[in-house]
Amino acid sequence: MPRETARRGMTGRAVVSLVVLAATVYLLLTTAPRLGLDLRGGTQIVLETKDSPTVTANAETTDRTLEVLRRRVDALGVAEPMLARSGDNRIIVELPGVRDPREAVEVIGRTAQLSFHPVLGTGTGDSRVLPDESGQPLTLGPAALTGEGVDEALSSIDSQGGGWLVSVDFKGDAGRAWERLTGQAACSPPGDPARRVAIALDDKVISSPQVSPQVACGVGIVGGSTQITGQFSPAEAKDLALLINAGALPTPVEIIEQRTVGPTLGAEAIDASARAAVIGLALTALFLLAVYRLAGLIAVGALVAYAAVSYAALLAVGATLTLPGLAGFVLAIGMAVDATVLVFERAREEHTVKRGGSLPRSVSRGFSGALSAIVDSNVTTLLAAGLLFWLASGPVRGFGVTLSIGVVVALFISLVLTRLLLHLTMRGAVARRPRLSGLTHEGRVRQWVNRRDPGFLGEPRRWLMVAGAVVIAAIAGLFVAGPNLGVEFTGGRVVEYSTSAPADVEQVRDAVSDAGFPRAVVQTSGEKDISVRTEPIDEDATERIRTAVASVAGDATEIRDEQIGPSLGAELRTKAVIALCLAVLAQLIYLAVRFDWRLGVATVAALAQDVLIILGIFAWLGKSMDGVFLAALLTVIGYSVNDSVVVFDRVREVRGQRRKEPFARVVGTAVLQTLPRTINTGIGVLFVLGALLFLGDGSLADFALALLLGLVAGTVSTVATAGPVAILLDKRWPGAGRPVRKASRTRSREDNGAVV
């Protein structure tokens, strides 16, 4: 590559980096974060389902109503809400950081029964009469179709200048019903009220347009869609589309209570977790400095920039920060460290093993060699994160948002900022004294690797037998000890107390924890009320909780005691499972195209093993499997796939160089060559997770434990499961890991030792 081209490329990276960092500083100084219920609190609304002429309000209909409400809340843009059934006919809705509770109440509380009617005439009579949007009474016929026939509704501006409108697409037989309804109306002359079609929402006509004269009698409007007009404002059109998409409530609901609630996590727990994160990152920084010296200092600077840019991006998109969402942030930090370590280790390999020449040239080749592994590992994670965002809801969707942003930022930091910093530093005095860089010596791990025989995977079935025994032992925990599902999955009990004076909620949390309920959610509810939400408990346990509250508040009078359903309802769990399965399928397809279908299958096999092992160990330990654990499990999947992708990328490279060598030795060589990266990345992330485990809050400690187990399981499964599975598949269907034809990227992207 000509020197001038290289210089222009580096100038472009410098400009992009400055723009991104300047925008980051601006957002950090001017934008306040949106915190979730666990960190900030929010608005609590208690709804009660009522009997209708056709439906009796009970636990079943209340659960169906809850799922419709969840779709409405998700469409409102309120991230990480909490919805749970309380008793048989009450629903608790907690909305974090809602600025206008009245708007939320109006939208989520409407019945939203949408219906389309023929107009029989005007005036009053024995038939059903409703006023149209101008107040003129219309006599309506029976509903020709309802909102159940609507596929999708979208709000948009009217190109004819009539304000905002809502476009409605019908599905199935509803499209033909719409044709019949409009075809019947078209048989009346223009100007006749019977040529109108009334669209009603909750017994109120919101639009009653005339059928166009161009529509033929008996033919109607074809195409399966229509537009609802009515001089809507942007907010009214958006809310109407939201209500139509979410569907009608099975039963009417009445708002019986609305108030502000405090955060579900205490300030002390948040501070402890923040301190643990800072300590862990500081230890990671010291480790990088000790191992990579000047290059380690660049990595630390890039890591700080990553944290700042990711946080600013979350602020820019208005993401709600909660513990499950922050789990994605932790995973992306690990991927950012991994990408940097990949580059450093490839540069070391070029300089010490392949004798790649000058330090700048070795760094350039290190970037070229690590590029495909960085891109592939991040793209597979981004595929999963995107599908989790689009298809799931609740905390799983929040995880997808945070992870997606983190992956994109990690790519920018690795391929743009880190490369720029290395270009600026690995020249001049450092190039003349390369030992200062930290990239010119092999390191102890690589020295050990060079003495190992790559044929250690020659008996893949033995490795799989050991892995299978571990999985069976883990799965046994799910049947012997049984999973300890959290309140989000099982439901539980909520008890509310009125105190004689405002109580310190932190002291109440400590007292309830000391009474034997460390995972109970304690919140302020109003000025002098305290609510305690915990797993299903008996009356003796309830009395212990009341005594604990009274020991701090002086007096505690029980004002509410109800059984609550799971906040992660059946529909949400189903969506999460579907999204996860599709995410794994998308990763498998990508790996099959990018690498080989055998390597994709091997990656998914290792992923499944990791998930089963984490589930089994948590069951044996009796740890709670709650929403935070779910986020941890998703993070483990990301780690597992990332590790396998890095190894299989090297498999493809090694097989291109050693076409006649047995595939088992190729895989063994790839595992050994990537081992320094695996160990150094693992230790870097280990510091963060270890600090959270020993110094963080209880829920974050369990999260860190799951990630630590996943980190170990993911690293081992790549060797003990993914590698042997790929070897066996290659024996059965030869061809795994054959290199994909691609442009040369090692020598064409260097010029006179310049890092480009």
Secondary structure, DSSP 8 states (H G I E B T S, - for coil): --HHHHHHHHHHHHHHHHHHHHHHHHHHHH---EE-TTTT-EEEEEEEE---SS---SHHHHHHHHHHHHHHHHHHT--S-EEEEETTTEEEEEEET-S-HHHHHHHHT----EEEEEEEEES-SSSEEEE-TTS-EEEE-S-SEEGGGEEEEEEEE-TTSS-EEEEEEE-THHHHHHHHHHHHHTTS-TT-GGGBEEEEESS-EEE--B--TTS-TTT---SSEEEEEEEE-HHHHHHHHHHHHH---SS-EEEEEEEEE--SS-HHHHHHHHHHHHHHHHHHHHHHHHHHHHHHHHHHHHHHHHHHHHHHHHHHHT-EE-HHHHHHHHHHHHHHHHHHHHHHHHHHIIIIIS---SHHHHHHHHHHHHHHHHHHHHHHHHHHHHHHHHH--HHHHHHHHHHHHHHHHHHHIIIIIHHHHHHHHSSTHHHHSGGGGT-SS--HHHHHHHTS-GGGGS-HHHHHHHHHHHHHHHHHHHHHT--EE-HHHH-EEEEEEEESS---HHHHHHHHHHTT-TT-EEEEBSSSEEEEEESS--HHHHHHHHHHHHHHHS-EEEEEEEEE--SS-HHHHHHHHHHHHHHHHHHHHHHHHHT-HHHHHHHHHHHHHHHHHHHHHHHHHT-EE-HHHHHHHHHHHHHHHHHHHHHHHHHHHHHHH-TTS-HHHHHHHHHHHHHHHHHHHHHHHHHHHHHHHHHS-HHHHHHHHHHHHHHHHHHHHIIIIIHHHHHHHHHHS--TT--------SSTT-BTTB--
